[in-house]
Amino acid sequence: MSSKSLKDKKSYGIRKEMTPLSYFLSGTFQKLGMKSEQDRFQLEQLIRQWIGDKASNAFNRFHLKSRKLILEFNHPILLQEMMFRKQQGLRLFQQKFPELNIQQVEFRIASGRK
């Protein structure tokens, strides 16, 4: 491939390489039932919508592990508030994302990294 054609492809955004990390994450998401990064984005949007604006500021990240949705928060009081709404959230996530087969929602204090 000539340098001109490579340069042309870059300028049009056609050249897209899969990094080892994105390849790994793609495989992990598929194993958990997520078909793409778009599914992960939609799940995060649903989480933020469900927890509301106040708690959304303290929301750090989420994980999917063994049919368990783990939500991490920076604030312990908001974490306690979420515990009261746990069953409501579980039903919502099961309804909107049945392919993930979420059986449990768990809340944690964020480990300091974002």
N, C-alpha and C positions, 0 to 999 in steps of 0.2 A: 504494500500500500504506500503510495507516495505521501510525502509530508503535506502536500496541498490538500489531498482528499481527507486526510486525518484532521487537518485544521478546519476544513469545511464542516465535517461532522461535529466537531467540538462546538463550532459557532452556532449550529442549529440545535444543539442539545441532544443529538441522536446517540452519541457515544455514552453508554451508561454501563459501568462495570459493577459487578457485585463483589463487595468486599467480603473477606472471611467472616467478619462480624455480622453483616447483613444476611449472609447466607445461613449462618448459625441461627440467628433470630428468626428468620423466615421458617426454617425447619422446626424450631421450637414452637412457634405460634401455630403452625399447621398441626403439630402433634397435640396441642391443647385444643384444637378445634377452630382456631382463628385462621382464616384464609389469607389474611394480608395485614399489612400495617394499618390499612383503613379500618379493619375490624377493631384493632386495638384502640385507634383514635375514637371510634364510635363508642366503645365501652367506656373510655375515659370521659367522654362527653356526657354519657348517661350517668356515670358516677357523680360528676360535678353537678349535674342538674338535680339529681336525687338528694345530695347532701345540702344543697343550697349555697347561697353566696357567702355567708359568714363562715361556714365550715370549709368551703372551697378554698378560702385563703390559707387555711391551716392544712389542707390536704397536700401530701407530699408526692406519693406515687402508689401504684398498685402492682400486685403480682398475682399470677395464677399458678397454683401449685396443688397437684393431686385433687382436682375438683373443688379447690378452696380458693375463694377470692379474698386476698389479703389487702386491706387498705391501710396505708400509713399516714399518720397525722403528726403535726408538730406541736399540738396543744393537747394536754391530757384532759382538760375539761370538755372540749369538743369531742374528744374520743369517747368519753362517758356518755355524752348526749347521743352519739351515734349508736351506742350499745342498746339504747331504748328503741331504736328504729331498725334493728338488725333483721327481724323477720320480714318487715315490709320491703327492705332492700333485697333480701334473698328472693322473695317472690318476683320482684320487678326484674332482677337480672336473669332469673330462670325463664321468665316469660319472653324477654327481649332477645336473649342469647341462649336458646335451648341447646344448640350444638356444643356449647362449652360444658354442659352438664354440671353446672355449679351446684354443689350440695351444701356449702357452708360459706358464710361471710365472717371474716375475722378482722379485728381492728388492732393496730399496734402503734406504738410511739415510733416515729421515724428514727432511724439509726444515725442520723447526722449527715449522711451523704444525700445528695439530691439527684 
